[in-house]
Amino acid sequence: MPKIEYRVRPVTRYIVTRYRNDTGVSSIKGEYDSQQMAHEVAYALCKAEHDAAGTHPGDMDFVYPLDRASLD
């Protein structure tokens, strides 16, 4: 008879969310295995929404994600 083995392994995932403070609603925009990929997606989504709004760069209504890798 074959040997059967169960294991528990840690899994790290990175979730990209969008929060809107006037409604208090947070929504999930994607789940990624890589912190870098999640950051790139979050940045691109924020930039696209910022560009579509037509506001100036540095407008405080849009908060871009922090690059955690540069903070370490």
C-alpha positions in Angstrom: 0.0 0.0 0.0 1.4 3.5 -0.8 2.3 5.9 1.9 -0.1 8.9 2.1 1.2 12.1 3.7 -0.6 15.4 4.3 1.3 18.7 4.9 0.5 22.2 5.7 2.6 24.8 3.8 2.6 28.6 4.1 1.4 30.6 1.1 2.1 34.2 0.5 -0.3 36.2 -1.8 -0.6 39.8 -2.5 -4.1 41.4 -2.9 -4.6 44.6 -4.8 -7.5 46.6 -3.4 -9.2 49.9 -4.3 -10.6 52.0 -1.4 -12.9 55.0 -1.8 -13.1 57.1 1.3 -16.4 58.9 0.5 -18.3 55.6 0.4 -16.1 53.6 2.7 -16.1 50.8 0.1 -13.1 48.6 -0.6 -13.0 46.2 -3.5 -10.5 43.6 -4.6 -8.9 44.2 -8.0 -6.7 41.1 -8.2 -4.6 38.5 -6.4 -0.9 37.9 -7.3 1.9 35.6 -6.2 4.5 38.3 -6.6 4.7 41.5 -4.6 6.3 43.2 -7.7 3.5 42.2 -10.0 0.8 43.3 -7.5 2.6 46.7 -7.1 2.8 47.1 -10.9 -0.9 46.3 -11.4 -2.0 48.6 -8.5 0.2 51.5 -9.9 -1.2 51.0 -13.4 -4.8 50.9 -12.2 -4.3 54.1 -10.1 -2.5 55.9 -13.0 -5.3 55.0 -15.5 -8.0 56.2 -13.1 -6.0 59.4 -12.4 -5.4 60.1 -16.1 -9.1 59.5 -16.9 -10.0 62.1 -14.2 -7.8 64.6 -15.9 -6.4 66.0 -12.7 -2.8 67.3 -12.4 0.1 65.1 -11.3 0.5 65.1 -7.5 -3.3 65.5 -7.0 -3.9 64.2 -3.5 -7.2 62.6 -4.5 -5.2 59.7 -5.9 -2.9 57.8 -3.6 -0.4 55.5 -5.5 0.8 52.3 -3.8 4.0 52.4 -1.9 6.8 50.3 -3.3 7.5 48.0 -0.3 10.7 46.7 -1.9 12.3 50.1 -1.7 11.3 50.5 2.0 13.1 47.3 3.1 
